Amino acid sequence: MKTKNKIDKYHFLLSKEFYKLTEYQQEEEYNAHFTEFLHLLSAEHLDDDITDYLTANLYDIEEAEEITEEITENGFFNKECVYYYNAINYLKENDASLNGSIEIAMEHGYALENINSELLASLLMSQEEEGNYYNNNLEEEIQGFIDTYKPSTDNY
């Protein structure tokens, strides 16, 4: 689903009724709608919910890059594969040759003697989640929401 379809349901944020609310009420409405939007994006494209990794007030965010930076700092892309059995199965399905996961491990500074299947699977899962975020243009979709619905102080 593209941004236009997702954000049509948030038209209240552009309405005259919205701008009749107090600034505090506008902030609350905007945050609620933005949070819902992020829940939907996460459910559609990611394994985790972006909002679980955000501490900033969404009303204060001007650029989607701020969200990307915060979720990165808060470990959104750090996935962990627990148990040897799960790791082996994940690697078997996603990197049977281990070339990709070993390359990622080496890029992160791990020596071959310090890696195991759980680490390799975790690194590969983390890279996959980050890839899902960028390949699905989620930062651009988030910026589209901000650009369209962020309340303007000109309307007060």
Biotite code that builds the C-alpha atoms (Angstrom):
import biotite.structure as struc

atoms = struc.array([
    struc.Atom([0.000, 0.000, 0.000], chain_id="A", res_id=1, res_name="MET", atom_name="CA", element="C"),
    struc.Atom([1.402, 3.375, -0.946], chain_id="A", res_id=2, res_name="LYS", atom_name="CA", element="C"),
    struc.Atom([1.540, 6.455, 1.263], chain_id="A", res_id=3, res_name="THR", atom_name="CA", element="C"),
    struc.Atom([-1.359, 8.199, -0.485], chain_id="A", res_id=4, res_name="LYS", atom_name="CA", element="C"),
    struc.Atom([-3.759, 5.371, 0.367], chain_id="A", res_id=5, res_name="ASN", atom_name="CA", element="C"),
    struc.Atom([-2.506, 5.133, 3.935], chain_id="A", res_id=6, res_name="LYS", atom_name="CA", element="C"),
    struc.Atom([-2.675, 8.815, 4.693], chain_id="A", res_id=7, res_name="ILE", atom_name="CA", element="C"),
    struc.Atom([-6.089, 9.521, 3.168], chain_id="A", res_id=8, res_name="ASP", atom_name="CA", element="C"),
    struc.Atom([-7.616, 8.284, 6.415], chain_id="A", res_id=9, res_name="LYS", atom_name="CA", element="C"),
    struc.Atom([-5.859, 11.053, 8.322], chain_id="A", res_id=10, res_name="TYR", atom_name="CA", element="C"),
    struc.Atom([-7.655, 13.898, 6.555], chain_id="A", res_id=11, res_name="HIS", atom_name="CA", element="C"),
    struc.Atom([-8.951, 15.154, 9.927], chain_id="A", res_id=12, res_name="PHE", atom_name="CA", element="C"),
    struc.Atom([-5.473, 16.577, 10.501], chain_id="A", res_id=13, res_name="LEU", atom_name="CA", element="C"),
    struc.Atom([-6.077, 18.919, 7.561], chain_id="A", res_id=14, res_name="LEU", atom_name="CA", element="C"),
    struc.Atom([-9.614, 19.905, 8.475], chain_id="A", res_id=15, res_name="SER", atom_name="CA", element="C"),
    struc.Atom([-10.893, 23.201, 9.851], chain_id="A", res_id=16, res_name="LYS", atom_name="CA", element="C"),
    struc.Atom([-12.132, 21.278, 12.903], chain_id="A", res_id=17, res_name="GLU", atom_name="CA", element="C"),
    struc.Atom([-8.572, 20.214, 13.670], chain_id="A", res_id=18, res_name="PHE", atom_name="CA", element="C"),
    struc.Atom([-7.372, 23.823, 13.679], chain_id="A", res_id=19, res_name="TYR", atom_name="CA", element="C"),
    struc.Atom([-10.192, 24.786, 16.052], chain_id="A", res_id=20, res_name="LYS", atom_name="CA", element="C"),
    struc.Atom([-8.590, 22.575, 18.707], chain_id="A", res_id=21, res_name="LEU", atom_name="CA", element="C"),
    struc.Atom([-6.156, 23.968, 21.226], chain_id="A", res_id=22, res_name="THR", atom_name="CA", element="C"),
    struc.Atom([-2.476, 23.498, 20.432], chain_id="A", res_id=23, res_name="GLU", atom_name="CA", element="C"),
    struc.Atom([-2.278, 20.782, 23.090], chain_id="A", res_id=24, res_name="TYR", atom_name="CA", element="C"),
    struc.Atom([-5.262, 18.950, 21.573], chain_id="A", res_id=25, res_name="GLN", atom_name="CA", element="C"),
    struc.Atom([-3.728, 19.241, 18.104], chain_id="A", res_id=26, res_name="GLN", atom_name="CA", element="C"),
    struc.Atom([-0.513, 17.751, 19.400], chain_id="A", res_id=27, res_name="GLU", atom_name="CA", element="C"),
    struc.Atom([-2.399, 14.852, 20.982], chain_id="A", res_id=28, res_name="GLU", atom_name="CA", element="C"),
    struc.Atom([-4.416, 14.194, 17.805], chain_id="A", res_id=29, res_name="GLU", atom_name="CA", element="C"),
    struc.Atom([-1.349, 14.406, 15.589], chain_id="A", res_id=30, res_name="TYR", atom_name="CA", element="C"),
    struc.Atom([0.623, 12.045, 17.839], chain_id="A", res_id=31, res_name="ASN", atom_name="CA", element="C"),
    struc.Atom([-2.252, 9.538, 17.897], chain_id="A", res_id=32, res_name="ALA", atom_name="CA", element="C"),
    struc.Atom([-2.636, 9.576, 14.111], chain_id="A", res_id=33, res_name="HIS", atom_name="CA", element="C"),
    struc.Atom([1.119, 9.472, 13.484], chain_id="A", res_id=34, res_name="PHE", atom_name="CA", element="C"),
    struc.Atom([1.474, 6.544, 15.908], chain_id="A", res_id=35, res_name="THR", atom_name="CA", element="C"),
    struc.Atom([-1.301, 4.668, 14.110], chain_id="A", res_id=36, res_name="GLU", atom_name="CA", element="C"),
    struc.Atom([0.410, 5.350, 10.781], chain_id="A", res_id=37, res_name="PHE", atom_name="CA", element="C"),
    struc.Atom([3.708, 3.963, 12.111], chain_id="A", res_id=38, res_name="LEU", atom_name="CA", element="C"),
    struc.Atom([1.917, 0.873, 13.491], chain_id="A", res_id=39, res_name="HIS", atom_name="CA", element="C"),
    struc.Atom([0.437, 0.204, 10.049], chain_id="A", res_id=40, res_name="LEU", atom_name="CA", element="C"),
    struc.Atom([3.780, 0.671, 8.272], chain_id="A", res_id=41, res_name="LEU", atom_name="CA", element="C"),
    struc.Atom([5.469, -1.650, 10.746], chain_id="A", res_id=42, res_name="SER", atom_name="CA", element="C"),
    struc.Atom([2.814, -4.344, 10.457], chain_id="A", res_id=43, res_name="ALA", atom_name="CA", element="C"),
    struc.Atom([2.987, -4.254, 6.684], chain_id="A", res_id=44, res_name="GLU", atom_name="CA", element="C"),
    struc.Atom([6.761, -4.263, 6.205], chain_id="A", res_id=45, res_name="HIS", atom_name="CA", element="C"),
    struc.Atom([8.685, -5.099, 9.385], chain_id="A", res_id=46, res_name="LEU", atom_name="CA", element="C"),
    struc.Atom([9.033, -7.710, 12.114], chain_id="A", res_id=47, res_name="ASP", atom_name="CA", element="C"),
    struc.Atom([8.815, -5.215, 14.979], chain_id="A", res_id=48, res_name="ASP", atom_name="CA", element="C"),
    struc.Atom([6.822, -2.063, 15.643], chain_id="A", res_id=49, res_name="ASP", atom_name="CA", element="C"),
    struc.Atom([8.788, 1.134, 15.069], chain_id="A", res_id=50, res_name="ILE", atom_name="CA", element="C"),
    struc.Atom([6.933, 2.892, 17.891], chain_id="A", res_id=51, res_name="THR", atom_name="CA", element="C"),
    struc.Atom([8.385, 0.477, 20.445], chain_id="A", res_id=52, res_name="ASP", atom_name="CA", element="C"),
    struc.Atom([11.778, 2.051, 19.734], chain_id="A", res_id=53, res_name="TYR", atom_name="CA", element="C"),
    struc.Atom([10.744, 5.702, 19.807], chain_id="A", res_id=54, res_name="LEU", atom_name="CA", element="C"),
    struc.Atom([10.923, 7.942, 22.848], chain_id="A", res_id=55, res_name="THR", atom_name="CA", element="C"),
    struc.Atom([10.655, 11.314, 21.115], chain_id="A", res_id=56, res_name="ALA", atom_name="CA", element="C"),
    struc.Atom([7.391, 13.207, 20.958], chain_id="A", res_id=57, res_name="ASN", atom_name="CA", element="C"),
    struc.Atom([6.268, 12.641, 17.365], chain_id="A", res_id=58, res_name="LEU", atom_name="CA", element="C"),
    struc.Atom([4.879, 16.172, 17.255], chain_id="A", res_id=59, res_name="TYR", atom_name="CA", element="C"),
    struc.Atom([8.421, 17.522, 17.631], chain_id="A", res_id=60, res_name="ASP", atom_name="CA", element="C"),
    struc.Atom([9.817, 15.498, 14.720], chain_id="A", res_id=61, res_name="ILE", atom_name="CA", element="C"),
    struc.Atom([10.375, 17.556, 11.572], chain_id="A", res_id=62, res_name="GLU", atom_name="CA", element="C"),
    struc.Atom([12.246, 15.012, 9.427], chain_id="A", res_id=63, res_name="GLU", atom_name="CA", element="C"),
    struc.Atom([11.788, 11.263, 8.995], chain_id="A", res_id=64, res_name="ALA", atom_name="CA", element="C"),
    struc.Atom([15.540, 10.914, 9.314], chain_id="A", res_id=65, res_name="GLU", atom_name="CA", element="C"),
    struc.Atom([15.129, 11.773, 13.015], chain_id="A", res_id=66, res_name="GLU", atom_name="CA", element="C"),
    struc.Atom([12.949, 8.680, 13.431], chain_id="A", res_id=67, res_name="ILE", atom_name="CA", element="C"),
    struc.Atom([15.441, 6.519, 11.531], chain_id="A", res_id=68, res_name="THR", atom_name="CA", element="C"),
    struc.Atom([18.285, 7.781, 13.731], chain_id="A", res_id=69, res_name="GLU", atom_name="CA", element="C"),
    struc.Atom([16.355, 7.180, 16.947], chain_id="A", res_id=70, res_name="GLU", atom_name="CA", element="C"),
    struc.Atom([15.193, 3.664, 16.108], chain_id="A", res_id=71, res_name="ILE", atom_name="CA", element="C"),
    struc.Atom([18.730, 2.796, 15.021], chain_id="A", res_id=72, res_name="THR", atom_name="CA", element="C"),
    struc.Atom([20.191, 4.137, 18.277], chain_id="A", res_id=73, res_name="GLU", atom_name="CA", element="C"),
    struc.Atom([17.545, 2.258, 20.273], chain_id="A", res_id=74, res_name="ASN", atom_name="CA", element="C"),
    struc.Atom([18.368, -1.083, 18.650], chain_id="A", res_id=75, res_name="GLY", atom_name="CA", element="C"),
    struc.Atom([15.463, -1.516, 16.247], chain_id="A", res_id=76, res_name="PHE", atom_name="CA", element="C"),
    struc.Atom([17.669, -3.174, 13.646], chain_id="A", res_id=77, res_name="PHE", atom_name="CA", element="C"),
    struc.Atom([19.523, -5.359, 16.186], chain_id="A", res_id=78, res_name="ASN", atom_name="CA", element="C"),
    struc.Atom([17.858, -8.746, 15.939], chain_id="A", res_id=79, res_name="LYS", atom_name="CA", element="C"),
    struc.Atom([18.821, -11.757, 17.989], chain_id="A", res_id=80, res_name="GLU", atom_name="CA", element="C"),
    struc.Atom([18.478, -15.358, 16.975], chain_id="A", res_id=81, res_name="CYS", atom_name="CA", element="C"),
    struc.Atom([18.445, -17.507, 20.083], chain_id="A", res_id=82, res_name="VAL", atom_name="CA", element="C"),
    struc.Atom([19.282, -21.223, 20.206], chain_id="A", res_id=83, res_name="TYR", atom_name="CA", element="C"),
    struc.Atom([21.544, -23.168, 17.918], chain_id="A", res_id=84, res_name="TYR", atom_name="CA", element="C"),
    struc.Atom([18.634, -25.027, 16.284], chain_id="A", res_id=85, res_name="TYR", atom_name="CA", element="C"),
    struc.Atom([16.841, -21.797, 15.296], chain_id="A", res_id=86, res_name="ASN", atom_name="CA", element="C"),
    struc.Atom([20.071, -20.258, 14.047], chain_id="A", res_id=87, res_name="ALA", atom_name="CA", element="C"),
    struc.Atom([20.968, -23.268, 11.905], chain_id="A", res_id=88, res_name="ILE", atom_name="CA", element="C"),
    struc.Atom([17.486, -23.360, 10.385], chain_id="A", res_id=89, res_name="ASN", atom_name="CA", element="C"),
    struc.Atom([17.515, -19.617, 9.683], chain_id="A", res_id=90, res_name="TYR", atom_name="CA", element="C"),
    struc.Atom([20.946, -19.818, 8.059], chain_id="A", res_id=91, res_name="LEU", atom_name="CA", element="C"),
    struc.Atom([19.965, -22.912, 6.079], chain_id="A", res_id=92, res_name="LYS", atom_name="CA", element="C"),
    struc.Atom([16.982, -21.029, 4.631], chain_id="A", res_id=93, res_name="GLU", atom_name="CA", element="C"),
    struc.Atom([18.653, -17.636, 4.145], chain_id="A", res_id=94, res_name="ASN", atom_name="CA", element="C"),
    struc.Atom([22.394, -18.186, 3.697], chain_id="A", res_id=95, res_name="ASP", atom_name="CA", element="C"),
    struc.Atom([23.197, -21.873, 3.267], chain_id="A", res_id=96, res_name="ALA", atom_name="CA", element="C"),
    struc.Atom([26.738, -21.127, 2.043], chain_id="A", res_id=97, res_name="SER", atom_name="CA", element="C"),
    struc.Atom([27.313, -18.761, 5.003], chain_id="A", res_id=98, res_name="LEU", atom_name="CA", element="C"),
    struc.Atom([29.126, -16.389, 2.647], chain_id="A", res_id=99, res_name="ASN", atom_name="CA", element="C"),
    struc.Atom([26.779, -13.476, 3.308], chain_id="A", res_id=100, res_name="GLY", atom_name="CA", element="C"),
    struc.Atom([26.619, -13.844, 7.071], chain_id="A", res_id=101, res_name="SER", atom_name="CA", element="C"),
    struc.Atom([30.377, -14.374, 7.415], chain_id="A", res_id=102, res_name="ILE", atom_name="CA", element="C"),
    struc.Atom([30.962, -11.268, 5.288], chain_id="A", res_id=103, res_name="GLU", atom_name="CA", element="C"),
    struc.Atom([28.675, -9.271, 7.599], chain_id="A", res_id=104, res_name="ILE", atom_name="CA", element="C"),
    struc.Atom([30.515, -10.635, 10.642], chain_id="A", res_id=105, res_name="ALA", atom_name="CA", element="C"),
    struc.Atom([33.858, -9.644, 9.170], chain_id="A", res_id=106, res_name="MET", atom_name="CA", element="C"),
    struc.Atom([32.528, -6.139, 8.372], chain_id="A", res_id=107, res_name="GLU", atom_name="CA", element="C"),
    struc.Atom([31.572, -5.843, 12.046], chain_id="A", res_id=108, res_name="HIS", atom_name="CA", element="C"),
    struc.Atom([35.094, -6.814, 13.109], chain_id="A", res_id=109, res_name="GLY", atom_name="CA", element="C"),
    struc.Atom([34.481, -10.390, 14.227], chain_id="A", res_id=110, res_name="TYR", atom_name="CA", element="C"),
    struc.Atom([37.268, -12.912, 13.733], chain_id="A", res_id=111, res_name="ALA", atom_name="CA", element="C"),
    struc.Atom([36.309, -16.348, 12.418], chain_id="A", res_id=112, res_name="LEU", atom_name="CA", element="C"),
    struc.Atom([37.258, -17.992, 15.715], chain_id="A", res_id=113, res_name="GLU", atom_name="CA", element="C"),
    struc.Atom([34.733, -15.765, 17.534], chain_id="A", res_id=114, res_name="ASN", atom_name="CA", element="C"),
    struc.Atom([31.647, -16.481, 15.464], chain_id="A", res_id=115, res_name="ILE", atom_name="CA", element="C"),
    struc.Atom([28.952, -19.083, 15.877], chain_id="A", res_id=116, res_name="ASN", atom_name="CA", element="C"),
    struc.Atom([25.652, -19.879, 14.201], chain_id="A", res_id=117, res_name="SER", atom_name="CA", element="C"),
    struc.Atom([23.621, -17.694, 16.593], chain_id="A", res_id=118, res_name="GLU", atom_name="CA", element="C"),
    struc.Atom([25.826, -14.675, 15.909], chain_id="A", res_id=119, res_name="LEU", atom_name="CA", element="C"),
    struc.Atom([25.753, -15.222, 12.140], chain_id="A", res_id=120, res_name="LEU", atom_name="CA", element="C"),
    struc.Atom([21.978, -15.639, 12.113], chain_id="A", res_id=121, res_name="ALA", atom_name="CA", element="C"),
    struc.Atom([21.501, -12.576, 14.315], chain_id="A", res_id=122, res_name="SER", atom_name="CA", element="C"),
    struc.Atom([23.685, -10.422, 12.077], chain_id="A", res_id=123, res_name="LEU", atom_name="CA", element="C"),
    struc.Atom([21.884, -11.625, 8.964], chain_id="A", res_id=124, res_name="LEU", atom_name="CA", element="C"),
    struc.Atom([18.465, -11.037, 10.546], chain_id="A", res_id=125, res_name="MET", atom_name="CA", element="C"),
    struc.Atom([19.521, -7.533, 11.563], chain_id="A", res_id=126, res_name="SER", atom_name="CA", element="C"),
    struc.Atom([20.710, -6.714, 8.068], chain_id="A", res_id=127, res_name="GLN", atom_name="CA", element="C"),
    struc.Atom([17.489, -8.094, 6.602], chain_id="A", res_id=128, res_name="GLU", atom_name="CA", element="C"),
    struc.Atom([15.329, -5.909, 8.872], chain_id="A", res_id=129, res_name="GLU", atom_name="CA", element="C"),
    struc.Atom([17.342, -2.821, 7.968], chain_id="A", res_id=130, res_name="GLU", atom_name="CA", element="C"),
    struc.Atom([17.010, -3.772, 4.310], chain_id="A", res_id=131, res_name="GLY", atom_name="CA", element="C"),
    struc.Atom([13.231, -4.085, 4.690], chain_id="A", res_id=132, res_name="ASN", atom_name="CA", element="C"),
    struc.Atom([13.104, -0.581, 6.126], chain_id="A", res_id=133, res_name="TYR", atom_name="CA", element="C"),
    struc.Atom([15.110, 1.012, 3.327], chain_id="A", res_id=134, res_name="TYR", atom_name="CA", element="C"),
    struc.Atom([13.978, -1.184, 0.414], chain_id="A", res_id=135, res_name="ASN", atom_name="CA", element="C"),
    struc.Atom([10.330, -0.438, 1.188], chain_id="A", res_id=136, res_name="ASN", atom_name="CA", element="C"),
    struc.Atom([11.121, 3.301, 1.278], chain_id="A", res_id=137, res_name="ASN", atom_name="CA", element="C"),
    struc.Atom([9.676, 3.614, 4.767], chain_id="A", res_id=138, res_name="LEU", atom_name="CA", element="C"),
    struc.Atom([11.684, 6.738, 5.560], chain_id="A", res_id=139, res_name="GLU", atom_name="CA", element="C"),
    struc.Atom([10.151, 8.374, 2.483], chain_id="A", res_id=140, res_name="GLU", atom_name="CA", element="C"),
    struc.Atom([6.656, 7.240, 3.503], chain_id="A", res_id=141, res_name="GLU", atom_name="CA", element="C"),
    struc.Atom([7.177, 8.671, 6.992], chain_id="A", res_id=142, res_name="ILE", atom_name="CA", element="C"),
    struc.Atom([8.418, 11.930, 5.506], chain_id="A", res_id=143, res_name="GLN", atom_name="CA", element="C"),
    struc.Atom([5.315, 12.011, 3.309], chain_id="A", res_id=144, res_name="GLY", atom_name="CA", element="C"),
    struc.Atom([3.132, 11.811, 6.411], chain_id="A", res_id=145, res_name="PHE", atom_name="CA", element="C"),
    struc.Atom([5.086, 14.587, 8.134], chain_id="A", res_id=146, res_name="ILE", atom_name="CA", element="C"),
    struc.Atom([5.019, 16.828, 5.066], chain_id="A", res_id=147, res_name="ASP", atom_name="CA", element="C"),
    struc.Atom([1.289, 16.325, 4.569], chain_id="A", res_id=148, res_name="THR", atom_name="CA", element="C"),
    struc.Atom([-0.040, 16.352, 8.116], chain_id="A", res_id=149, res_name="TYR", atom_name="CA", element="C"),
    struc.Atom([2.392, 18.160, 10.412], chain_id="A", res_id=150, res_name="LYS", atom_name="CA", element="C"),
    struc.Atom([0.354, 21.080, 11.813], chain_id="A", res_id=151, res_name="PRO", atom_name="CA", element="C"),
    struc.Atom([1.555, 24.419, 10.619], chain_id="A", res_id=152, res_name="SER", atom_name="CA", element="C"),
    struc.Atom([1.966, 27.261, 13.086], chain_id="A", res_id=153, res_name="THR", atom_name="CA", element="C"),
    struc.Atom([0.698, 29.550, 10.304], chain_id="A", res_id=154, res_name="ASP", atom_name="CA", element="C"),
    struc.Atom([-2.816, 28.305, 11.010], chain_id="A", res_id=155, res_name="ASN", atom_name="CA", element="C"),
    struc.Atom([-3.016, 29.605, 14.568], chain_id="A", res_id=156, res_name="TYR", atom_name="CA", element="C"),
])
